[in-house]
């Protein structure tokens, strides 16, 4: 079981953001902005999926998972609030969030279905966020030249995603979820997540007026496929999810705990 702490991040999200807040790099800024645009809707879906799965568990298992589920919900709700504030600045900059309404429409198709489907979708998405989080925590210098408060925001979010990566997977398993649907949804979510990330990043670059600049695409090539590129370093962890004996904790490291311990002046524990 995971012991999950809810934290309130102590950063200023009222002061306007630089347009290219990630070290003046148009591609990296557009990419992180795209991810953030999906978070408020996505986090709410994950909260609902885990809550509904938890309620479907037999009473003894509810007792076992109660604290972890509460921690998961609290962390995701905090992420949703922080990224909603961040996204408000993107709206003012003239960026258009096409991802969130598209995701909402897709999620509505699951209304009334077996809660295992939403849990499998959540577990798949949590795997994506967990491997991205581990990559970012392993390479924090990629954010080092960026706006300091946003560097803190992304690394804090990564640390907590790494912390709670087991929850949806474990509730799905405890509820009797099978390997067939776990892998079927993972393959579908891989296509949906990657295509939506690409579409929204290109959308952001288009509205920013930097889509056709050579510097944008040299940055993209390095960020995604360079020696420490996101795609290059996360492919093996992504593929591990396809194993029948996979569990998210197999990819656990000390990076999350280390960042939280080193940066404990950046947040306060809720309820402490």
C-alpha positions, 0 to 999 in steps of 0.5 A: 500500500502507498502512503499518500500525503496531500500537499499545498504548493507554495508558488505564485500563480497570480503573477502573469507568465512569460509567453515562452516560460521554458527558457524562451524555448517555443517547443518545450513551452508548447509541449508542457502547456499542452499537457497542462491543458489536459490535466483538469479534465483528466484529473477529475476523470481519474478521481471519479474512476478511482472513487467509483472503483473503491465504492464497488469493492467489498467492505474488507477491501474498502478498509484496506484501500481507504487511506490510499484512495483518499490520498490519491483523490487529494493529490489529484484534486490539488493538481487539478486546481494548480493546473487550472490556475496555470491554464488561465494564463494560457487562455489570456495569452490567446492559446486555445484548449481543444484537448479538454472538450474533446476529452470530455466528449470521449469520457461521456461515452463511458457513462453507465459502463462497468467501473473497471473500464474507467479504472483501466483507462486511469491506470493506463494514463497513470502509467504515462504520467509516471514514466514522464514524471520519472524522466523529468525527475531524472533530468531536472536540468531540462527545466533548470533555465525555466521560470522558477515557479513553473520548474517547481510546479512541474517537479512537484507534480512529477513527484506526486505522480510517481508517488501514487502511480500504484493506486488505480492499478491496484484498485483495478486488480482488487476489483477483479480487472483482467489482463485482457482489458488492461492491455486493450485499454493501454494500447488504445490510450497510447494512441489517444494520448500521443495523438492528443498531445501532438495535436495540442502542441501543434495547436499551441505553436500555431497560435503562438506563431512559432510552428514553422520556425526552424528553432522550434523543430530542432528543439523538438528533435532534441527534446524528444529523440536526443541522447536524453530525449523523452521518447528514447528514455521512456520507451522501455518503461512504456513497453513494460506495461505490456508484460502479464506480470507488470506492476507499477511499483516495479519501476519505483525509484527514490527520485520522488522522495528525494525531491520532496525531501529536498524541496519541503520548503516549497509546500505544506502538508494539508491537515498536518 
